[in-house]
Amino acid sequence: QVQLVESGGGLVQPGGSLRLSCAASGFTFSSYAMNWYRQAPRKERELVAEITRGSITTYRTSVKDRFTISRDNAKNTVYLQMNSLKPEDTAVYYCNVKTNQGNHWGQGTQVTVSS
C-alpha cells in the first residue's frame, strides 16, 4: 500500500532551479528516512540525497551545495530543491523509502537541463 508520487519535473536551462516533491502515503512517513535517486538513460540509478527521520541530510558530492533535501511531516512530503542545474543533472528522479517490507519507489519525474 506504500505509494510515492513525484512531481515538479520539467525542462529548465543550465543555471536554473527546480523543486521536486514526493507525496507519500501508506506508511508512517515521519518514522522513516526518505531518499531521492536519479537515473539517466542507459545509466545506473544513483542516490542523490537522503534525509533521516530527524532531518539529517546527506548528498552525493556532485550535487552538494546545489541541492537541498527537506521534509514536511505534516504533509507527508519530501522535497528536493535543485539550484544551479547542469546538463549532467538530466535524469528521471525517483523518490524512495526503505520500510520493513522493502524498497518502495515512485513513478519518477523527468528533469531535463538544456539550452
C-alpha positions in Angstrom: 0.0 0.0 0.0 3.0 2.3 0.1 2.6 5.0 -2.5 5.1 7.6 -3.6 4.1 10.2 -6.2 6.8 12.6 -7.6 6.0 15.9 -9.2 7.8 19.1 -10.3 10.0 17.9 -13.1 10.4 19.7 -16.3 12.7 21.4 -18.8 15.0 24.1 -17.4 18.0 26.0 -18.7 21.5 25.4 -17.2 21.8 27.5 -14.1 18.1 27.3 -13.4 16.2 25.9 -10.5 13.5 23.4 -9.9 11.8 21.9 -6.9 10.7 18.3 -6.9 8.0 17.0 -4.5 7.2 13.5 -3.4 3.8 12.8 -1.7 3.9 9.7 0.4 1.1 7.5 1.8 0.6 4.0 3.1 3.1 4.2 5.9 4.1 6.3 8.9 6.0 8.9 7.0 7.7 10.6 10.0 9.2 7.3 11.1 11.3 6.7 8.0 14.3 8.2 6.2 13.5 9.3 2.7 15.7 9.3 -0.4 15.9 10.8 -3.8 17.5 8.8 -6.6 18.0 9.6 -10.3 18.6 7.6 -13.4 19.9 8.9 -16.7 19.3 7.0 -19.9 21.4 3.8 -20.1 22.9 4.5 -16.8 22.5 3.0 -13.3 20.2 4.6 -10.8 22.2 6.6 -8.3 21.4 8.0 -4.9 21.2 11.8 -4.9 20.2 12.7 -1.4 18.9 11.3 1.9 17.1 12.7 4.8 16.6 10.9 8.1 13.6 11.0 10.3 15.4 13.6 12.3 16.1 15.6 9.2 19.8 14.9 9.0 20.8 15.2 5.3 23.4 13.6 3.0 24.2 14.3 -0.6 26.3 12.9 -3.3 29.4 15.0 -4.0 28.2 16.2 -7.4 25.1 17.9 -6.1 26.3 19.1 -2.7 25.9 22.8 -2.3 23.4 22.9 -5.1 20.6 20.6 -4.0 18.7 20.6 -0.7 16.5 17.8 0.5 13.8 18.6 3.1 10.7 17.1 4.5 7.4 18.2 5.8 6.0 15.5 8.1 2.7 17.3 8.4 2.2 17.0 4.7 3.8 13.6 4.3 6.0 15.1 1.6 9.7 15.2 0.9 11.2 17.8 -1.4 14.3 18.2 -3.5 15.3 21.8 -4.2 17.7 21.9 -7.1 19.6 25.1 -7.9 22.4 25.9 -10.4 21.3 23.0 -12.6 23.7 21.5 -15.0 23.0 19.3 -18.1 24.6 16.4 -16.2 21.6 16.6 -13.8 19.3 15.5 -16.6 17.6 12.3 -15.4 14.4 10.7 -14.2 14.2 11.5 -10.5 12.7 8.9 -8.1 11.5 9.1 -4.5 12.4 6.1 -2.4 11.7 4.7 1.1 13.0 1.6 2.8 10.4 0.1 5.1 10.4 -3.3 6.9 8.7 -4.6 3.8 11.4 -3.5 1.5 12.2 -0.8 -1.0 9.4 1.4 -2.5 9.7 3.7 -5.5 7.6 6.4 -7.0 6.9 6.5 -10.8 9.6 9.1 -11.4 9.6 12.6 -12.7 11.7 13.8 -15.7 14.2 16.6 -15.2 15.8 17.9 -18.4 18.5 20.6 -18.2 19.2 22.0 -21.7 19.7 25.2 -23.6 
